[in-house]
Amino acid sequence: MAVATDAMICTITHYDYIILTYASIIHTFFVSLQQKYEIMAKNLLNKYVWLVETIYKAKKISFEEINQLWLDNDMSEGKPLALRTFHKWRVAIEEMFVVVLIMIK
């Protein structure tokens, strides 16, 4: 009995160590992932604010003009603003800030 108990204790200790090791690795992974997403969220929020400010300053502006101003901005990294992305941002802005962006054709 004592041998089996010692083996069980040893096995449990070994598994505990493995679980703690994996838990530590997983925790580190999720902390780094959280930091990455916090940075991404800040960047996305900055883009939303940029879009609202751009439209507000212009009073009336076309998507083509927004896209040109976007390309002139460092946040664009030289990539044009896709129409689909613009609409995703528009919906997010409307939900987040309770601001309505009206499209006039």
C-alpha positions in Angstrom: 0.0 0.0 0.0 2.7 2.4 0.9 4.5 1.9 -2.4 1.3 2.5 -4.4 0.5 5.6 -2.3 4.1 6.9 -2.9 3.7 6.2 -6.6 0.4 8.0 -6.6 1.8 11.0 -4.8 4.8 11.1 -7.1 2.5 10.8 -10.2 0.1 13.5 -8.9 3.1 15.7 -8.1 4.5 15.1 -11.6 1.1 15.9 -13.2 0.7 19.0 -11.0 4.1 20.2 -12.2 3.1 19.5 -15.9 -0.2 21.3 -15.4 1.4 24.2 -13.7 4.0 24.4 -16.4 1.4 24.4 -19.2 -0.7 26.8 -17.2 2.2 29.2 -17.0 2.9 28.9 -20.7 -0.8 29.4 -21.5 -1.0 32.4 -19.1 2.0 34.0 -20.7 0.5 33.4 -24.2 -2.8 35.0 -23.2 -1.2 38.0 -21.5 0.9 38.7 -24.7 -2.3 38.1 -26.8 -4.2 40.5 -24.6 -1.5 43.2 -24.9 -1.5 42.7 -28.7 -5.3 43.1 -28.9 -5.2 46.2 -26.6 -2.8 47.8 -29.0 -5.0 46.7 -32.0 -8.1 48.1 -30.2 -6.4 51.4 -29.6 -5.3 51.6 -33.2 -8.8 50.7 -34.4 -10.3 53.3 -32.0 -7.9 55.9 -33.4 -9.1 55.0 -36.9 -12.7 55.5 -35.9 -11.9 58.9 -34.3 -9.9 59.9 -37.4 -12.9 59.0 -39.7 -15.4 60.9 -37.5 -13.1 64.0 -37.3 -12.5 63.9 -41.1 -16.2 63.8 -41.9 -17.0 66.4 -39.2 -14.4 68.8 -40.5 -15.5 68.5 -44.1 -19.2 68.6 -43.3 -19.9 66.9 -46.7 -17.4 64.5 -48.2 -17.4 61.7 -50.7 -15.8 58.3 -50.1 -13.2 59.0 -52.7 -12.2 62.2 -50.8 -12.1 60.2 -47.5 -9.9 57.6 -49.2 -7.5 60.3 -50.5 -7.2 61.8 -47.0 -6.8 58.3 -45.6 -3.9 57.6 -48.0 -2.3 60.9 -46.8 -2.5 59.7 -43.2 0.2 57.6 -41.5 -2.3 55.1 -40.2 -3.1 54.0 -43.7 0.4 52.6 -44.2 0.0 53.5 -47.9 -3.0 51.1 -48.3 -6.3 52.5 -49.6 -9.4 52.3 -47.5 -11.6 49.5 -48.8 -15.3 50.4 -49.2 -16.2 47.3 -47.1 -13.8 48.5 -44.3 -15.4 52.0 -44.4 -18.8 50.5 -43.9 -17.6 48.3 -41.1 -16.1 51.3 -39.4 -19.3 53.3 -40.0 -21.5 50.7 -38.4 -19.0 50.4 -35.4 -18.9 54.2 -35.0 -22.7 54.4 -35.1 -23.0 51.7 -32.4 -20.1 52.8 -30.2 -20.5 56.6 -30.3 -24.2 56.8 -31.1 -23.3 58.9 -34.1 -25.1 58.6 -37.4 -23.2 59.0 -40.6 -25.6 59.8 -43.3 -24.8 58.9 -46.9 -26.1 61.3 -49.5 -26.0 60.1 -53.1 
